[in-house]
Amino acid sequence: MTETTPQRQSEPRIVLSQDEFTVAVRDALRNIAHPQVLGSTPLTGCRWVVSRVGANSENGTPARALQSALIEAAESLQRTPREQRFYNALYHAYFHAAPTQEKAAELLDLPFSTFRRHLKEGIDRLTEILWQKEIGL
């Protein structure tokens, strides 16, 4: 008699409201350099992250998949001059973080208030891109 392995049921997906999703993206950005923390965010259960896990060896964990998805979505902002400044703010605030936001503004040769505005708009735009992926548009 051969023994069959029971099929693993997939874990239930957590469905986030748009407000919860926005908060989770902000938290994920703050922890982008810390995979152990990033792995505990509710975004790791989102369809656009789950689909990336195992797609290649670099995205083998939900934290790594989320990290690469955030970076790729942010890099897509470089396609237009208007959104390039949003990417630059995100880059210096999170992906290659300056020690302080004041220093990031200085690196970009921007007044601090302008840097903060670009950063907010960059986070908003990044969240919008990822939300569209989550809801399948």
TAVEN-V510256 format. One record per residue. N is the residue number from 0. RES is the residue in one small letter. OMEGA is omega as a letter, one per 30 degrees, with the letter a starting at -180 (none if undefined). NEAR is the number of other ideal C-beta (glycine too) atoms within 10 Angstrom. Layout:
N | RES | OMEGA | NEAR
N | RES | OMEGA | NEAR
This chain:
0 | m | l | 3
1 | t | a | 3
2 | e | l | 5
3 | t | l | 6
4 | t | l | 5
5 | p | l | 6
6 | q | l | 6
7 | r | l | 6
8 | q | l | 6
9 | s | l | 7
10 | e | l | 8
11 | p | l | 7
12 | r | l | 10
13 | i | l | 12
14 | v | a | 12
15 | l | l | 18
16 | s | l | 8
17 | q | l | 12
18 | d | l | 8
19 | e | l | 13
20 | f | l | 19
21 | t | l | 17
22 | v | a | 15
23 | a | l | 21
24 | v | l | 23
25 | r | l | 13
26 | d | a | 15
27 | a | l | 23
28 | l | l | 20
29 | r | a | 14
30 | n | a | 19
31 | i | a | 20
32 | a | a | 12
33 | h | a | 11
34 | p | a | 14
35 | q | l | 8
36 | v | a | 14
37 | l | a | 24
38 | g | a | 16
39 | s | l | 12
40 | t | l | 19
41 | p | l | 15
42 | l | a | 25
43 | t | l | 19
44 | g | a | 17
45 | c | a | 25
46 | r | a | 13
47 | w | l | 18
48 | v | a | 25
49 | v | a | 16
50 | s | a | 13
51 | r | a | 20
52 | v | l | 16
53 | g | l | 11
54 | a | l | 11
55 | n | a | 11
56 | s | a | 7
57 | e | a | 11
58 | n | a | 19
59 | g | l | 13
60 | t | l | 15
61 | p | a | 21
62 | a | l | 24
63 | r | l | 19
64 | a | l | 26
65 | l | l | 29
66 | q | a | 23
67 | s | l | 16
68 | a | l | 20
69 | l | a | 22
70 | i | l | 15
71 | e | l | 11
72 | a | l | 20
73 | a | a | 24
74 | e | l | 13
75 | s | l | 14
76 | l | a | 22
77 | q | a | 13
78 | r | a | 10
79 | t | l | 11
80 | p | a | 7
81 | r | a | 10
82 | e | l | 18
83 | q | a | 13
84 | r | l | 20
85 | f | l | 23
86 | y | a | 21
87 | n | l | 20
88 | a | l | 26
89 | l | a | 27
90 | y | a | 21
91 | h | l | 22
92 | a | a | 23
93 | y | a | 22
94 | f | l | 16
95 | h | a | 11
96 | a | l | 15
97 | a | a | 15
98 | p | l | 7
99 | t | l | 11
100 | q | l | 16
101 | e | l | 11
102 | k | l | 12
103 | a | l | 25
104 | a | l | 22
105 | e | l | 15
106 | l | l | 14
107 | l | a | 17
108 | d | l | 8
109 | l | l | 18
110 | p | a | 11
111 | f | a | 13
112 | s | l | 9
113 | t | l | 14
114 | f | a | 23
115 | r | l | 16
116 | r | l | 15
117 | h | l | 24
118 | l | l | 22
119 | k | l | 12
120 | e | l | 17
121 | g | l | 23
122 | i | l | 20
123 | d | a | 13
124 | r | l | 19
125 | l | l | 23
126 | t | l | 19
127 | e | l | 14
128 | i | a | 16
129 | l | l | 24
130 | w | l | 17
131 | q | l | 12
132 | k | a | 16
133 | e | a | 17
134 | i | l | 11
135 | g | l | 7
136 | l | none | 6
